[in-house]
Amino acid sequence: MLRVFHGLGIVLISLLGTVAAQGDAVLIDRIVAVVEEDVIMVTELEKRLHVIRDRFRQSKDTAPPVDLLKKQLLEHLIVERLQLQMAERRGIRIDDLTLNEAMRKIASRNDLGLEGFREKLLDKGIDYIGFREQVRRELVIDALRARVVDRKVQVTDQEVADLISSQTGVAGSDLEYQLHHILVTLPEAASAEQINEARTKAEAIRARILDGEDFRQLAMSESDGQKALEGGDLGWRKASQLPTIFVRHVSDMMVGEISELIRSPSGFHIIQLSDRKGEQKRMIKQTRTRHILISTSALIDDDQARQKLSELKRRIENGDDFAELAQANSADTNSALKGGDLGWTSPGILVPEYEKVMNGLEIGRISEPFRSSFGWHILQVMERRSHDSTQEVLRSQARTIIRKRKVEEETELWLRRLRNQSYVEYRLQIEEQG
């Protein structure tokens, strides 16, 4: 199976949509929907439908009725088209160099070079040019969302601290959850009647699940969520990575259990806890070093810097104090004040040239002079330790988690607002398209 970017959500569903089934009858193309100044054609909808149905044939899942699939696919295409139109108005473009790099990454994730990936697509009957253009469209949508939604999201230190210390949403919890999700949306400023209609629909869907209908199939046919066509699968997440409104529910749910209706500004949600699993601590090796840096300039060239450090190394080995010589000679003013001490550092913090020398040096030994992007150094490894970096990692993870959560919630609201405020005219009923 071909693998693509996690960020390119629609690609997972629609990249293969450029290929019609061989032997299919030729369709007489008609407009199925008008989306602002653009149109969606029957053939486009049918191509997407072919991909989805082919995916079901290759899996153990039973496909929902065709008319329900078409309804979901059409809504998916409408929202996609609206985003592309907004991106065009804002002048967002993806050039060929960026697209080529994205294609190389997709090929790499399939353990292939670009030419090998192209051949694999062709062997599967997939139009390579159409594939590239769908990737371009997904990159455009990602860029648009980054500009419209991501840049507006801010995460405070207090939010990070609150998440780490919370009992149900702790970023370092050993538990991860796999959830499936169904959303029945509400328009902005919904009336009491609209709220009641949405609640009634959500309650009916939940009742069908409790009566034995498959959650994933109902998500594909009934959900308004972004993951509807993936069966509502939200993937594996820690409690802290879940939408805020879900957190207090999942901690009390049993595997396989269906939640009560969960109300949010977006509408009514139903979640299923599909599975849970654990996680281990993160231990890293840290090193404490001190160094002396000589920077090159118009007055000091490479040879002079190397010679000066060689002399300083000789003096230290003959008994002079490293810290005093660092204070008097090092161009790294911050560490010079501390005798050249850089403190405890984790892998990836220091420049590669420095880390390479540091990792190959015994404790107490002083290196030969070596060059980095900052100049010439000598260094001494003072200590090494195995460090539990859980708290540091947690803070970094918590910030990422909160941001991702906020982006998801804002994206859901933004897409709903975009859809509600746009002109969409349906030209054909679903039944007419069969």
N, C-alpha and C positions, 0 to 999 in steps of 0.2 A: 504493500500500500504506500502511496506517495505521502510524504510528510511535508508540511508547510509551516510558516510562522504561526506561533500562538497568537500574535497580535493581529493576524489577518483572518479575523473570524469568518467573514463571508467566503473567503477563499476555500475554507474547509468544505463548504457546501457547493459553491458555484463555479469553481475554477474549471471544472470539466464541462461546464454548460455550453461550450462552443461546439460540442460534438452531438450530432443527431444520431439516433440509432440507425444502423444500416438496414435497409429494407423497409424503413418507415415510409408511409405514403407521403407525397409532397403536400405540404400544408398551403392552403390559400391564406396568405397573411392578412390579418385584420388588426385593428387597434383594439386592445383590451382595456387600456386605461390611458387617460390624459393626465400627466403630472406636470403642473405648471405649464411651461412652454415646450415640454417634451412629451413623448408617447412611449408606451410599452406595447410591443406587438405580441400576437398570439404565438408566433414561432419562438420568441425569446422565452416566454413562459413555458412552452412545451419542452424546449431544450433543458431548462432547469429541472423540469419535472422528470425528464428522462434520467438525469443524473441521480436524483433522489431515489427513484424507483430501482435503478440499477444497484444503488448502494444497499437497499433493502434485500434485493435478490441475493447479494453476497453475504448478508448477515443472517442471524437467526430471528431477527425482529420481524414482526408482521406490520406491513405498511398500513397506515390509516386509509380511509376511502379517498379516492382520487380527488373528489371535489374539495375535501378538506385540505389536502396537500396543496392543491392549486390556490386555495384561498390564502394559506400561509405564505406560499411562494410569491404570490402577487403582492401581498403587503410588504414582504421582504424587498422585492424589487422597487416598490414605490419609495420606501425609506432610503434605499441605496441611491436611487435617482435624485431624490431631493438633496442628499448630501453632496453628490457630485455637482449638482447645479450651484449650490452655495459655494463650493470650492472654486468653481470656474469664475463666479462673480468676484471672489476674493483674490483671484489671480494665482491660485495654488497650482503648481505644475510639478511633475516628476520627470526629470530629464533622463535621457537614455543611460548615462553613466550610473545614476542612482538605481535605475531599474535593473541594469546589468549586474550590479553588485547584489541586489536582492535576489536575482535569479541564481547567482552563484551560491548564495547562502542556502537557498532552497535545495539546490542540487547537492550541496555538501551534506545537508541533513538527510539526504537519501543515499549518502555514501557514494556519490557520483561526481564526476566533473561536469561542466556545463554541456559539453557535446554529448557525453553519455546520457545525461538527463534528458536532453532533447530527443535522442534516439529512443529512450524508454517511453517518452510521451507519444512519439509517433507510432511505436509498436503497439501502444494501447489504443490507437486511433484518435488521439487527442491532438487538436490543432495547436501547434506550438505558438504561433503568432497570437491566436486568441487567448491562450494561457498567459502569455506575457502581458497582454493588454488588461486582463483581469487583475493580475498582480499590480499593474500600474494604478488601476482604479482603487484597489485596496490601500495602496500607499497614499494616494491622494486623500482618501477618507481618513486614514490615520493622521495625516498632517493637518487636516481640517479640525479633527477632534482635539488635537494637541493645541491648536490655536484658539479654538472656541471654548473648550472645556478645561483642559489640563492646566493652562496658564492661570486660570482663575482660582485653582485649588491651592490653599495654604495649609500647612501643618505646623502647629505650635509645639513648643517643648512641653507644655502642660498636657497636651493631648497625648504625646508620646509617653509621659510619665503615668498618666491615667490608664492608658492601655496596658502598660507593663504591670501595673499594680492591681488591675482589676481581677476579680476572681473568675468571671466567666469568659472574659475576652483576653486573657493574658497571652502575650505574644510567644512566650516560651513554653506554653502548655505542651505536654507530651502527646496530646491528642490531635488528630486531624480528622476532618469529616468529609465524606462525599455526599453531596446533596443533589437532588433533582428538584426543579422549580417550575411552577405554573403561575403566571400573572394574568389577571383580568384588569385591564387598565381603566382609569377614570380620566375624563378630560379635566383641564384646569378649571377651577371655579365650578366644579360639578354641582348640579342641582340635586335636591333631595331625591327626586325621581331617578336621576341617573345613578346616584349612589345605590339606591335600592335595587335597580336593575343589575348593576355590576355585582352586588352582593348575592343576589339570587342566582346569577349565572355561576359565580364561584362556588356557592353552596351546592349547586347541582353537579358541578364537575367533581367536587370532593366526594359527594355521595356516590357517583359512578366509580370512583377509585375504590372506595370502601366496599362497594358491591363486587369488586374483582376486576374491573377494567385496568389495563396496563397504564401506569403513570406516564411512561415515556411517549406512548402513542397519543394519549390525551394532551400532553404538552405540545406535541407536533401539530395536533389538529386544533387545539383550543387556546393555547397560551399566547399572550402578547409579549412575552419576554424576549430578550435578545438571543437566548439560547434555545428558542422553541424548536427550531429545525434540527437541533442536536438532542432532542428528547428532554430538554430542560436541564441537561447535565451541567452543573456548575464546577465539576471537577473536585479534586482533593484540596481542601483548605483548612487551615487552623481556624479556631473560633474567631480569632482576631482578624481574619481575612474575609469573614463573612459580612454581608450587609448588616448594619447595626441592628436592624429590627429582627434579624434572625437569631442573634447571639443567645438571647435568654431562652429561646425555644430548644435549640439543638442540645444543650447540656442536659436536658431532662428527657430527651427522646430516646427510644430504643431503636436499634437497627431495623429498618423496614417500616417504621411508624410514619403515619401521615399527620401533619400538623393541623391545628385548627386554622381558620382563616386569619391571616395576618394583614392588618390594614397599614398602608403607608400613603404618602402623597401621590404615588404612582398608581395605586389601586389596591386590589386584594390579592394576596399571595397565598399559595399552598406549597409547602415543602415536604419532601420525603427524605428521611435520613437513610441513605442506601448502605453506608458502611462507615467504620471508623478504624483508625490505626494510631500507633505511637511513634515517638521520635526520641533520639538520643542527644546527650550533651555535645557541645562543640569544644574540643580541646585543640590548641595550637601550640607550636613551639615558638617561643619568643627569645630574642637575643638582646643583651645590653652591651653596647659598644661605646667607645670614645674615639675621636679622630682629630687630626689636624689637617686643615685644608689650605692649600696655597693656590690662589687664582692666578691664571695667566693674564697678561696685559701687554701693552706696548713696552712696558719696562721689564717684565718678567716673561720669558718664553718657556716652552715646555722643558727644555734641557735644564734651565736654571731652577725651575720649580721642582723638578725631580731631584736635582743635586741638593737643594736646600732640605728637602724632606729626608733624603738619605743621611744627611748630616744630623738632622734632628733625631732620626731613628737610632743612629750610632750613640748619640748622647744619652738617650733614654736607656739603651741597653748597658751603658756604662754607669748608670746610677742617677742621672738627672730625672726630675719629676715630670711625668707626662702631663699632668694637669697644669703645672706652671708654664711648660713650653707651649701648650695649647692656648693658654690665656695670652701669652706674649706674641704668638705667631699665626694663629689660625685666622683665616678670612671668614670663617663661619662665626659671626659675632654672637649669635644666640647661644650656640653650644660652647664657645670659647669662655664665656662667663662662668660656665659650669665645668671648666677643665676639659672641654671637648666632649663631655658626656651627652649622648643622644638619648639616654634612657632606654626603657624596654620598647622594642619595636616588633611588630608582627610581620609575617611574610607579605610582600607586596607594597610595603610602606615606603621603603627606601629605593633609590634608583637601582636598576639591575646590575650595573657595574660594581656598586658598593656591596650589594647583597651577595654577589658571586664570590667576592673576596672574603666577605664576612663568613659565609657558610663553609668555606674551605679552611678556615683558620682555627687552631686549637685555642682553648681558653688561656689567656695570659700572653699569647704570642703577639708580636707586632708585625704587621704586613710590610711587604716591600711597597714602595711608592707605586700608585696606580692612578689612572685617569678616569674621570667621569665627566658628565656634561657640566659639572660645576667647577672642575679644575683638577688638581692633583691632591691625593690623600695618602696618609698612612692611618691605619686604624688598629685598635686593640680590642679583642673580644674579652669583656670583663666577666659576664655570666651568661648562662643559658638556663631556660626553664620550660616546663610544660605548663601551659596556662589555660585555665578554664575561661574562655572568652564569651561565655554565654551572655553575660550582661551587655558587653559591648555589641555583640551581634544582635541581641534583642533590641537595643536602642535603634540600630540601623534598620532592622527588620520592621520594628514598630512604625517608624516614620514611613517606610515604603508601604506597609500594609494600610495605614490610615489614608495615605494619599491615594492608593489604588481603590480603597473603599469609597472615598469621596468622589473620585473620578467616575466610578461605576454609577453611583447614585445620581451625580450631576448629568452624566451621559444619558441615563434613562429619562430623566426629566426633560433634557434638551431635545432628545429625539421625539418625545411625545408632543412637546410644544411645537417643534418643527412640523410634525405631521398634522397637528390640529390647525395650524395657521396657514397651511398650504392648500392650493386649489388642486383637488383630485376629482376626476370625473370617470366613473366606470362606464365603459361603452358596451361591454358584453357581460352577461350573467355567466357564472362559472359553468352551469350546465350546458350553455351554448358552445363552450370551448372544447368539450370532449371529442 
